[in-house]
């Protein structure tokens, strides 16, 4: 892949957020996605490969860096004249616009096409099945090693213990592998803990950036739980495993609608449960308007009224390829319900294709 970085600096204006920087730049310079030739070109590639290949990093108070990643040198070359013309527009408005030399990056990611070739359904059963009776006996010895999931919503009984974390130890306190990673990364900034700062932070990061932010692929060390006899069936995928946990939820434990990855993705998600009768995973079907009154959700993140459907015919202990890019939620209706929350790097692509049972 070919990457090029464009640094935009205002000498006479400061901004509080990425959104303010972006909105002002579009209105000031007149580079909307409908009229600016470079943005039109890039948006077509975003639609084809994934919008994460093109992103803006805001450096408060007055600098933004446009990151454009092209799949081929030919696609990059087609952007050169368009970028030179955009540079002239910026500079005519007395805005600094500096373009880097192109350079190659070698990150392992899946494009939209590759992702959807693999994910042909919400859940796809794999030829991996954990013996639940054996697992329950083994995990009982580690009942005191579970952490609460994250630092919020402690009224809901959600616990986790890592299979793969940063150092292979079970006595980390806190344990970042048992947090929502967007929340963990935000807490490391020291910013005031409020909705605005959190939103600004989350939408100003990319897994292509080389920094201290943790993503699923940052976690590579196996804990001693990986030595369970019941988990020997994970051998075909063990070399690909990244941040992975065992969840233990009690009645009322749940996750609100969310998604866990985006295009392009650097990881795959597998999921399974010990008790599918008491553990329900649902996926978004559509947004309002829709017929019927079952599965209606007021999604606070998207701001939409949505309809969700429960996944049926789940086998206890079976691992499934989980389309975590799709909006989903999850609920436990009993105590001591376990889930297998497993992430794999994308080098697992061919392996998972062979393990799919349908």
N, C-alpha and C positions, 0 to 999 in steps of 0.2 A: 504494500500500500504506500501511496505517496502523500505526505502531509505538508501543508503550508500554513504558516501562522501570519496573521495580519494584525498589527498592533495599532489601535485607534486611541489617540490621546487628545483630550480637550484641555486647552491652556486657560480658558476663561470660564469654566463651569465645573461644578462638582455635583455628584449624584449620591443618593442614599442607598440605591438598590440597583440590581441588574435590570429589573423591569423598567425603572425610570431611565437608566442609561439607554436601553434598547429603544424604548418608545420615543424618547427625545431624538435619538439619532435617526430613526426612520422618518419622523416628521420634519426634522431640521434639514436633512439631506435629500429627502424625497426618494428613498430606496425601498419602496414597498415590494413585497414578494410578487405582486402582480405586474410591476412595471420595470424593475431593475433587472437587466439581462443576466447578471451574475447570480442573483438570487433565484431567478426563474430556472436557470440551468441547474443550480445546486438542489433546488427543491425537487426537480425531476429525479435526480440521483438519490435523494433522501427517500423518495417514494419507492424506488427500486431496491435500495440496499438497507435502509434504516436511517432514521433522522439523527441518531447518535453519532454519525460520521461527520456531522456539521454542527458545531456548537460554539457558544460564546462564553468565555470566562471573564467575569467582571472583577477588576482590581480597584477597590474603592480608594479614592473618590472619583477618579476621572479617566481611568484606563480600561479598555476592553480589548481582549484578544480573540479574534475570529480564528477558529481551528477548522480547517477544511481537509478532509481525508478522502482521497480518491483511490479507487480500487486498481486502476491501471494508469500508466504514464500517459497514455493517449487521452484518457478522461481529464487528467490534470492539464495537459497541453491545451485542450479546448477551452479551459477556463482562463488562460493567461491574458488574452486580449480583453476579456470581459472584466477581469480584475484590474488591469491597467486603466480601463475606462472608468471603473468605479473609483479608483484612486484619484483621478482628475476631479471627479465630482466632490469628493471629500475635501481635497486641498483647495478647491475653489470656494469652499465654505470655511477656510482657515482652520481645518481640523487635520491634525497629524495622522498620516496613514502610511505605516511602514510595513513592507512585505518581506518575509523571510525567504531564504533560498529553499527550494523544495528538498525534502529529505525522506528517506524510507523508514517505515516502522514495520515491525514484525510481530505485532500483537495477534494472538489467536482469538478470533471472533467468528460468530456465525452471522451471515447476512440474513435478511428477511426470507429470501427464497430457501436457504439452507434450513433455517429454523422451521418453516412451515412444511418443508418436505419431511421432516422428522416428526413434528407434532401434528398429526392428522386427526386428533381427537383431544378432548380435554384431559382424559386419563387413558393411557395405553398400558395394558398389563405387560409385565416383563417376565422373563423366565428366571425369576429370583423370588423364592418364597421362604420366609423365615419361620422356623418352627416356634409357634407362639408359646406352647407349654414350656419348652426349654428356655426361651427368652425370658419369660416371667420369673422363672426360678433364678436365673442369673442376675437379672436387673434388681431383684430384691436385695441383694447384697450391697447395692449402691444407692439405697433409698435416701441416705444422708448426703449424697453428693449432688443432688439436684439444686439448681439455682432458680429463683424466680425469673421469668422471662422479661427482661428489661427492668426499668425503674418506674414505669407508670402502670396504672390500672391494677394496682396490687390487690384490689378487692376481688379480682377474678383469679381463680386458682390455676395458673399456668406456670409450669416448671419445665426445666430442660437440663440435660447433662450432655457435654460434648463428646462426639466420636472423633471429630477432627477439629483441632483448635490451633493456636499459635505456637504452643510449646509442648504439647503432649501431656500436660499436667492437669490434675483434677482439683487442685487446691487454689486456683487463681481466684482472687476476690477483689474486685469484680471479675467476672468472666465475660469478655466481650463477645465470644462465640454464642453466648446465650442472651443476646440483645438484638432487637431490630438494628441493623447496621447503620441506617440513616440516623437513628437516634443516638447510637454510640458515637458516631463520627461527629455529630453536632455537639455533644457534650464535651468533646475534647477541645473545642474552639475557645471555651470560656466565655462565649457570648451570653448575654442575658437570655434566660430560657423563656421565650415567648413565641407565639405563632409566627409573627412576621420574620424574626431572625431565623427560625427553623426553615420556613419556606424559602427565604432568600438563600440560605446555605444549601439546601437540597437541590435547588434548581440552578446552582452555580458550580456543579462538580461533574466530572466525567471520568469513567474508568480508563480513559486513554491518558490521563494526566499522571505524571510520575511524582507522587507526593505521599504524605502519611495517611491518607484516607484508606480505610479498610473496605475491601469488597470480598465477596465469597472466595475468590481465588487467592486471597492473602493468607488463608488458613490451610496448612498442609501437613501438620504433625498429628499422628494418630495417638489417641489416648488408649489406656489399657482396656477399655470396653471393646475395642476392636479385636481383642483376643477371645471374646465370647465364642463358645462352640456354636451357639445358635446363629452367630453372624459370619461363620465361615462361608456361607452362601454368597457373601459379598465379594469373594475373591475375584470374580471377573471384572469388577469395577473398582477394586481397592486402589489401584495405581492412579485412578483419575479423581478420587474423592478429594473435595476441598471442604469448606466449612459445612459440617454436618452435626446433627444433634438427635438425641432421643427426647421427644416431648412427653411429659406426663401431665395430663389435664384432669381436673375433677369437674363435677357437674357445674355448669355455667361458665366454664373456661371457654373462651372463644377469641377469634380474631375478626375484626370488622373488615368490610370490603377493602381490598388492596391488591397490588400486583408486585411481583418480586424481581422482575427484570424488564428489559426494554431492548429495542433494536439499536445497534447490533448487540448481541448478548455474548458474554464471556463464560457463561456457565449454564448448565442444565439442572433441572430440579426433579428429584424422585420423591415419591410420597407413598406411605402405607400406614396402616393402623392395625392394632391388635384386636379392635372391637368395632367393626363397621356398623353394628346395630346401634351403638351409642356414640358414634363419632361421625358427623355429617360434614362433608365438603361440598360446597355449592359454587357454581360458576354463573357469571352474568350471562343472561340470554339477550336482553335488549333494554333500552331505556323507554320511558314513558313517551307516547301512549302505547298501551298494550291491553290485551283482554285478560279478564280473570283477576282474582285478588289473592292468589297464593304466591309466596316468595317475593313479596314487595319489600324493597329496601330503600330507605332514604340515605343515599350515599353522601356522607358529609364531605368526603374528599373531592368527589367529582361535582357535587352540587346537584345531582340528578336523582330522580325517582327511577329505580331500576327493578328489573325482575330477575330473580336468581332461581336456579333449579338444582336439586340435590343429585349427586352422582349415585347411581344405584349399582347393585351387583358387585360390591367391593368384597374381595376375599380377605379374610384375616391373614396378616403376615405377607401378603403379596405386595411387591413393590411395583409402582406404576410410574411411567413417565408423565410428569405433571406439567401442563401448560401454564406456568406461573407468570407468563406475560399477560394472561387474561385476568380480568377482575374476578376475584373469588373471596369467599369467606369460609369460616369453619366454626363448628360448635360441638362441645362435648355434653352429653346428657347423662353421664354417670361418672363415678369416681374411678381413679386409676385407669384412665384410658390413655394408652401410649400411641405415639405416632413416630414414624421414621421420616426425619426431615433431612434429606441427603442432597448435597450439591456435588456436581461433577464438572471438571473443566471440559472445554469443548473438544479436546483430543479424544474424548469418549464417544464421539459421534458415531463412528463405524461400529463400535462395540454395542452401543445401545440399539442401533438399527438391527443388529443380529439378535439381540435379546428380546425384541418386540414379539409378542405373541399374536398380534393382529395388526 
